[in-house]
Amino acid sequence: MSANIAEMERRRAAAKMGGGQRRIDAQHAKGKLTARERLDILLDEGSFEEVDGYVEHNCVDFGMHEGEKIPGDGVVTGSGTINGRLVYVFSQDFTVFGGAVSERHAMKICKIMDAAMKVGAPVIGLNDSGGARIQEGVAALAGYAEIFQRNVNASGVVPQISVIMGPCAGGAVYSPAITDFIFMVKDSSFMFVTGPDVVKTVTNEVVTQEELGGAITHTTKTSVADLALENDIEALLATREMFDYLPLNNREEVPERPSADPWDRLEDSLDTIIPASATQPYDMHEVIKKTVDEGDFFEIQPGYAANIICGFGRVEGRTVGIVANQPMVLAGVLDINSSKKSARFVRFCDAFNIPIVTLVDVPGFLPGTSQEHNGIIKHGAKLLFAYAEATVPKITIITRKAYGGAYDVMASKHLRGDLNYAWPTAEIAVMGAKGAVEIIFRGQDADGIAAKTKEYEDRFANPFVAAAKGFIDEVIYPHSTRRRIALGLRKLRNKQLENPWKKHDNIPL
């Protein structure tokens, strides 16, 4: 018996050493943690339970059967807890064959994804891989496809988070791309379908890894990733923080945690936040932070399409998704990028029973040939579609402008908004007063236009016309916004609404 125990301990020790001390030191020299060190930070202390720690590759080509076989085969898999809640994890080990994916490596990832689906728990993947293991050829590619299929099956069933902590290239990028959120580490993580060398060969473009697919590129230009963090530790702590906002699966309620912030707290400063001039901006972040519990707001994609704000907060300790136009950037206008960003966020919230609070100050859709030729019609329709199909509680507050089709799109009463409020400063109209008057009263002189503009403003630069038609449920004091949202969410907690049966919808992609 003692010999068997000694053998077990020897094999466990070998698995924990991964590619050996020299490669671990090389990982540390790059400012990166090892696969196991990352799991120690991500998960509650002592909670990780590993599976398949002894799995080895089964490749016999190119001398692989005669070469090194390292237990674990380049990925650490298992389950643990984050603040006491179950999560399944895999962490690719760059010290073993550069984290390259083999058939067995993929099999390990698939096994924990299958387990997560059985019990209804989220999956977090820590990616640090040189790609498919070339020696295995199509077997490695088959392994990738097996992972992709599970990503798709899990989508909308359990939350999936990808943390890119090293290279992620070729086919490997498509697994994170299917997941719900992607976090990247600045200067040490990269995502691209083809690397700089191939790009140079094919197109003659000279580009660095960072420019082609670094964290800043993907969080500011492409929207592939949601956050760019400074280092491994910050990325893992941010993952823990966001995990706390998410339900474990699509059948569970949102998580709830104690809050000392009174639900009926009044915020008098909001009564004066709207500037006297309609063209003067204000920071919608201030409205959000003065509305949610303790001012805690976890923003998604802050560096991309900043004219719309998306993220998670809490009201009475329960998670809410927040979508808000940002007057500080492009006057809060809707455009292609902001429509795509917010539509995906709304669909995530709806998939996981997270109520949506929408703060509206939108002058319309961005005009111009660039927007039209790049498909603003179809991209704008994504946001409209997302709000219209959402069956979770939806509370909308119009703070200032709500013009044109953008008024409709931003969770209006007509798209099954449950509670639609307006501040007294709200303006709900087809378009701004001056533009509208110049169309309606074309040909009048300047004095006539000015007079008609004032008349139009008096009529529409307030929320009462819409309220008189029942499109706004109540005109509220700005200082009571948090109280109204809290009461609304209480009322809507047992909301039941189902869309017509369908195999799936056909959102305008």
C-alpha positions in Angstrom: 0.0 0.0 0.0 2.8 2.4 0.9 4.4 1.9 -2.4 1.2 2.7 -4.2 0.8 5.9 -2.2 4.3 6.8 -3.0 3.7 6.3 -6.7 0.6 8.4 -6.5 2.4 11.2 -4.8 5.3 11.0 -7.4 2.8 11.3 -10.2 1.0 14.2 -8.6 4.2 16.0 -8.1 5.2 15.4 -11.7 1.8 16.8 -12.9 2.2 19.9 -10.7 5.6 20.7 -12.1 4.2 20.9 -15.6 7.1 21.4 -18.1 9.7 21.7 -15.3 11.4 24.4 -13.3 13.3 25.9 -16.2 10.1 26.5 -18.2 8.3 27.8 -15.1 11.1 30.3 -14.6 10.8 31.4 -18.2 7.1 31.9 -17.7 7.8 34.1 -14.6 10.5 36.0 -16.5 7.8 37.1 -19.0 5.8 38.5 -16.1 3.3 35.7 -16.4 2.0 33.3 -13.7 1.8 29.5 -14.3 -1.5 27.7 -15.0 -1.8 26.6 -11.4 -0.8 29.9 -9.8 -3.6 31.5 -11.9 -6.1 29.1 -10.5 -4.9 29.8 -6.9 -5.8 33.5 -7.4 -9.0 33.0 -9.3 -10.6 30.4 -7.0 -11.3 30.4 -3.2 -8.3 29.1 -1.2 -8.3 25.3 -1.1 -11.4 24.9 -3.2 -9.8 23.6 -6.5 -10.4 20.0 -7.2 -8.5 18.8 -10.3 -9.6 16.1 -12.7 -7.5 14.4 -15.4 -4.2 15.4 -13.9 -2.6 12.2 -15.2 -3.8 12.4 -18.8 -1.0 12.2 -21.4 -1.1 12.7 -25.2 -1.7 9.7 -27.5 0.3 10.9 -30.5 2.6 8.5 -32.3 3.7 10.6 -35.3 6.9 12.6 -35.6 8.5 10.6 -32.8 6.0 11.9 -30.2 5.5 8.4 -28.8 9.3 8.2 -28.0 9.5 11.7 -26.7 8.4 13.4 -23.5 4.9 12.7 -22.0 4.0 15.2 -19.3 1.0 14.4 -17.1 -1.8 16.8 -17.7 -0.9 17.4 -21.3 -0.7 21.1 -21.2 -4.0 22.0 -19.4 -5.2 22.0 -15.8 -8.9 21.2 -15.5 -11.3 20.9 -12.6 -13.8 22.8 -10.5 -13.7 25.1 -7.5 -15.6 28.0 -6.0 -15.5 31.8 -6.2 -16.9 33.4 -3.0 -18.5 30.0 -2.3 -20.2 29.5 -5.6 -19.4 26.6 -7.9 -17.4 27.2 -11.2 -15.7 24.9 -13.6 -12.3 25.9 -14.9 -9.5 25.1 -17.3 -6.1 26.7 -17.3 -3.8 26.1 -20.3 -0.1 25.5 -19.2 2.3 27.2 -21.6 5.2 25.3 -19.9 4.0 22.1 -21.5 4.4 22.0 -25.3 3.7 25.7 -25.3 0.1 25.0 -24.1 -0.6 23.6 -27.6 -3.9 21.8 -27.9 -3.8 18.0 -28.6 -6.6 15.6 -28.9 -6.3 14.6 -25.2 -5.9 18.3 -24.1 -9.2 19.1 -25.9 -10.8 16.0 -24.4 -10.0 17.3 -20.9 -11.6 20.7 -21.6 -14.7 19.1 -23.1 -15.1 16.9 -20.1 -15.3 19.8 -17.6 -17.6 21.7 -20.0 -19.9 18.7 -20.1 -19.8 18.5 -16.3 -20.7 22.2 -16.0 -23.7 21.8 -18.3 -24.9 18.8 -16.3 -25.0 20.7 -13.0 -25.6 24.2 -14.3 -22.4 26.0 -13.4 -20.3 28.7 -15.3 -17.1 27.9 -17.2 -14.0 30.0 -17.0 -11.2 29.3 -19.4 -7.7 30.7 -18.9 -6.1 30.7 -22.3 -2.4 30.6 -22.9 -1.6 28.4 -25.9 0.6 28.3 -29.0 -2.3 26.8 -30.9 -3.0 23.4 -32.3 -0.3 20.8 -31.7 1.1 20.5 -35.2 2.4 16.9 -34.8 -1.2 15.7 -34.2 -2.6 17.3 -37.4 -6.3 16.8 -37.9 -6.8 15.1 -34.5 -5.9 18.5 -32.8 -8.3 20.3 -35.2 -11.0 17.9 -34.3 -10.4 18.6 -30.6 -10.9 22.3 -31.3 -14.2 21.7 -33.0 -15.4 19.5 -30.1 -14.7 22.5 -27.8 -16.5 24.9 -30.2 -19.6 22.7 -30.3 -19.8 22.7 -26.5 -19.3 26.5 -26.4 -22.3 26.8 -28.7 -24.4 24.3 -26.7 -23.5 26.1 -23.4 -24.3 29.6 -24.8 -27.2 31.1 -23.0 -27.3 28.1 -20.6 -24.3 28.8 -18.4 -22.1 31.9 -18.4 -18.8 31.4 -20.1 -15.8 33.7 -19.5 -12.5 33.6 -21.3 -9.4 35.2 -19.9 -6.6 35.5 -22.5 -3.3 35.4 -20.7 -0.9 34.6 -23.5 -1.0 33.8 -27.2 -4.3 32.7 -28.7 -4.0 32.3 -32.4 -5.6 30.5 -35.4 -8.6 28.3 -34.7 -8.0 28.8 -31.0 -9.6 32.3 -31.1 -13.0 31.0 -32.0 -13.7 29.3 -28.6 -13.3 32.6 -26.7 -15.2 34.4 -29.4 -18.3 32.3 -28.7 -18.1 32.9 -25.0 -19.9 35.7 -23.2 -17.0 37.8 -22.0 -13.3 38.0 -22.9 -10.7 39.7 -20.6 -7.1 40.2 -21.9 -3.8 41.1 -20.3 -1.9 44.1 -21.7 1.4 43.4 -23.4 1.3 39.6 -22.8 -1.9 38.4 -24.5 -2.7 38.3 -28.2 -5.6 37.1 -30.4 -5.4 36.8 -34.2 -6.5 34.3 -36.8 -3.2 34.7 -38.7 0.0 36.1 -37.1 2.2 39.0 -38.2 4.5 36.7 -40.3 1.6 35.3 -42.4 0.1 38.8 -42.8 3.5 40.0 -44.1 3.7 37.1 -46.6 0.2 37.4 -47.9 -0.4 41.2 -47.9 3.0 42.7 -47.4 1.8 44.5 -44.3 4.3 44.9 -41.5 2.5 44.8 -38.2 3.5 43.8 -34.6 1.6 41.2 -32.5 0.4 44.0 -30.3 -0.9 46.1 -33.2 -2.5 43.1 -34.9 -4.2 41.5 -31.9 -3.1 42.9 -28.6 -5.4 43.8 -25.6 -5.6 47.5 -26.5 -6.5 46.7 -30.2 -9.3 44.3 -29.2 -10.8 46.5 -26.5 -10.8 49.8 -28.4 -10.9 48.9 -32.2 -12.5 45.5 -32.7 -14.7 44.9 -29.6 -13.5 41.3 -29.6 -12.5 41.7 -25.9 -14.3 43.4 -23.1 -11.5 44.5 -20.7 -7.7 45.0 -20.9 -6.1 44.5 -17.6 -2.5 45.4 -16.5 -1.3 42.0 -15.5 -2.4 38.4 -14.7 -3.4 39.2 -11.1 -5.6 42.1 -12.1 -7.3 40.1 -14.8 -8.1 37.3 -12.4 -9.4 39.6 -9.7 -11.6 41.3 -12.3 -12.9 37.9 -13.3 -13.8 37.1 -9.7 -15.5 40.5 -9.3 -17.7 40.1 -12.4 -18.5 36.5 -11.6 -20.3 37.7 -8.4 -22.8 39.6 -10.6 -23.8 36.5 -12.7 -26.3 33.8 -11.9 -24.9 30.2 -12.1 -27.2 29.3 -15.1 -30.2 30.4 -17.1 -32.7 28.8 -14.6 -31.4 30.5 -11.5 -32.3 33.9 -10.0 -29.6 36.6 -10.0 -27.3 36.4 -7.0 -28.2 38.6 -4.0 -25.8 40.0 -1.5 -26.5 42.1 1.6 -26.4 45.9 1.1 -26.5 48.7 3.6 -27.5 51.2 1.0 -31.1 52.2 1.6 -33.4 51.3 -1.2 -35.2 54.6 -0.9 -32.1 56.8 -0.7 -32.8 60.2 -2.4 -30.0 61.7 -4.5 -30.7 65.5 -4.6 -27.7 66.2 -6.8 -29.5 64.5 -9.7 -32.1 67.3 -9.7 -29.4 69.7 -11.1 -27.3 67.3 -13.2 -28.9 68.2 -16.5 -27.3 71.4 -17.9 -29.4 74.4 -18.8 -28.2 74.2 -22.4 -29.5 71.3 -24.4 -26.1 71.1 -26.2 -24.0 70.8 -23.0 -23.0 67.3 -21.9 -22.9 65.7 -18.5 -21.5 62.4 -17.4 -24.0 59.6 -17.3 -21.6 57.5 -15.2 -22.6 59.9 -12.3 -26.3 59.1 -12.7 -25.5 55.3 -12.7 -23.2 55.4 -9.7 -25.7 57.5 -7.7 -28.5 55.0 -8.5 -26.9 51.6 -7.8 -25.9 50.1 -4.5 -22.8 51.8 -2.9 -21.9 53.3 -6.3 -20.5 49.9 -7.5 -20.6 49.6 -11.3 -18.8 47.0 -13.3 -18.5 48.4 -16.8 -18.1 46.2 -19.9 -16.1 47.5 -22.9 -15.4 50.9 -21.5 -12.8 51.6 -24.2 -15.1 50.8 -27.2 -18.1 52.8 -28.4 -18.0 55.0 -25.3 -21.1 56.8 -26.5 -23.1 54.0 -24.8 -22.4 52.5 -21.4 -23.0 48.9 -20.5 -22.3 47.1 -17.3 -23.6 45.5 -14.1 -24.7 47.1 -10.9 -26.9 46.1 -8.0 -30.2 47.4 -6.6 -31.2 46.1 -3.1 -28.3 43.6 -3.4 -29.6 42.0 -6.7 -27.8 42.3 -10.0 -29.2 44.6 -12.8 -27.8 45.2 -16.2 -27.5 48.9 -17.1 -27.5 50.4 -20.6 -27.1 54.1 -20.9 -26.4 56.7 -23.6 -23.3 58.8 -22.7 -23.8 62.5 -23.6 -20.0 63.1 -23.1 -19.2 61.1 -26.2 -20.7 62.0 -29.6 -23.6 63.5 -27.6 -24.8 59.9 -26.8 -25.7 59.2 -30.4 -26.4 55.6 -31.5 -24.0 54.4 -34.2 -22.9 51.0 -35.6 -20.4 50.3 -32.8 -22.6 51.3 -29.9 -25.6 49.3 -31.4 -23.5 46.1 -31.6 -22.0 46.6 -28.2 -25.3 47.2 -26.4 -27.3 44.6 -28.4 -25.0 41.8 -27.3 -25.1 43.0 -23.7 -28.9 43.2 -23.7 -29.1 39.6 -25.1 -26.8 38.3 -22.4 -28.9 39.9 -19.7 -32.1 38.5 -21.2 -30.5 35.0 -21.5 -29.6 35.0 -17.8 -32.6 36.6 -16.2 -30.9 39.8 -15.4 -33.3 42.8 -15.3 -32.3 45.7 -17.6 -32.3 49.4 -16.6 -32.0 51.8 -19.5 -31.0 55.4 -19.1 -31.9 57.4 -22.2 -30.4 60.6 -23.6 -30.1 60.0 -27.3 -30.3 62.6 -30.1 -30.8 59.9 -32.7 -28.7 57.7 -35.0 -25.4 59.1 -36.4 -25.8 60.4 -39.9 -23.3 60.0 -42.8 -22.2 57.9 -45.7 -19.7 56.0 -43.6 -22.5 54.8 -41.2 -25.0 54.1 -44.0 -22.5 52.3 -46.3 -21.3 50.1 -43.4 -24.8 49.0 -42.5 -26.2 51.2 -39.7 -29.6 50.0 -40.7 -28.8 46.4 -40.0 -26.6 47.1 -37.0 -29.1 49.5 -35.4 -31.8 46.8 -35.9 -29.7 44.5 -33.7 -30.3 46.7 -30.7 -34.0 47.1 -31.5 -34.3 43.3 -31.9 -32.5 42.6 -28.6 -34.7 44.9 -26.6 -37.9 43.7 -28.4 -37.3 40.0 -27.8 -36.1 40.5 -24.1 -38.6 39.2 -21.6 -36.8 40.1 -18.4 -37.9 43.1 -16.4 -37.2 46.3 -18.3 -37.2 49.7 -16.7 -36.4 52.8 -18.8 -35.7 56.4 -17.6 -35.5 59.2 -20.2 -33.3 61.9 -18.7 -33.1 64.3 -21.6 -33.3 63.7 -25.3 -35.1 60.8 -26.9 -35.4 61.6 -30.6 -36.5 59.7 -33.6 -36.1 56.0 -34.1 -33.5 56.0 -31.4 -36.4 56.8 -28.9 -38.1 53.6 -30.1 -35.0 51.5 -30.0 -33.9 52.4 -26.4 -36.4 50.1 -24.6 -39.4 52.2 -25.3 -42.9 51.3 -24.0 -43.6 50.1 -27.6 -40.9 47.4 -27.2 -42.6 46.0 -24.1 -40.9 48.2 -21.6 -42.5 47.4 -18.2 -41.9 50.8 -16.5 -41.0 53.8 -18.6 -40.3 56.9 -16.6 -39.1 60.4 -17.6 -37.4 63.2 -15.8 -39.1 66.6 -16.2 -36.1 67.6 -18.5 -37.0 64.8 -21.0 -37.7 65.8 -24.6 -39.4 63.1 -26.7 -39.9 64.0 -30.4 -39.2 62.9 -33.9 -36.2 65.2 -34.1 -34.7 68.4 -32.6 -36.8 71.5 -32.8 -34.7 73.5 -35.3 -34.5 70.7 -37.8 -38.1 69.8 -37.5 -39.3 73.4 -38.0 -37.1 73.9 -41.0 -38.8 70.9 -42.6 -42.4 71.6 -41.5 -42.2 75.4 -42.3 -39.8 75.3 -45.2 -39.6 78.7 -46.9 -40.3 80.9 -43.9 -38.0 83.8 -43.0 -35.5 83.6 -40.0 -37.9 85.3 -37.6 -40.7 82.9 -38.6 -38.4 79.9 -38.1 -37.3 81.2 -34.7 -40.9 81.7 -33.5 -41.9 78.3 -34.8 -38.9 76.7 -33.2 -39.9 78.1 -29.8 -43.4 76.9 -30.3 -42.1 73.4 -31.2 -39.8 73.4 -28.1 -42.7 74.5 -25.9 -44.8 71.6 -27.2 -42.2 68.8 -27.3 -39.3 69.8 -25.1 -41.0 68.1 -22.2 -42.3 64.6 -21.4 -45.9 65.4 -21.0 -47.1 64.9 -24.5 -45.8 61.3 -24.4 -47.2 60.9 -20.9 -50.6 62.0 -22.0 -50.6 59.2 -24.6 -49.5 56.6 -22.0 -46.1 56.1 -23.5 -44.5 57.3 -20.3 -45.9 55.8 -17.1 -44.8 58.7 -14.8 -42.8 61.9 -14.8 -40.5 61.5 -11.8 -38.2 63.6 -9.7 -34.6 62.8 -10.7 -33.7 62.5 -7.0 -36.1 59.6 -6.6 -34.7 57.6 -9.5 -33.1 54.9 -7.3 -36.3 54.5 -5.2 -38.4 54.1 -8.4 -36.1 51.5 -9.8 -36.0 49.6 -6.6 -39.8 49.5 -6.3 -40.2 48.6 -10.0 -37.8 45.7 -9.7 -39.7 44.4 -6.6 -43.0 44.5 -8.6 -41.5 42.8 -11.6 -39.7 40.0 -9.7 -42.3 37.5 -10.7 -42.9 38.8 -14.2 -43.9 36.2 -16.7 -43.7 36.8 -20.4 -42.9 34.3 -23.2 -42.2 34.9 -26.9 -44.0 32.8 -29.5 -42.5 29.3 -29.9 -39.7 29.2 -32.5 -36.7 27.0 -33.1 -34.6 30.2 -32.8 -34.9 33.7 -34.0 -33.1 35.2 -36.9 -31.5 38.4 -35.5 -30.1 40.7 -38.2 -26.4 39.7 -38.0 
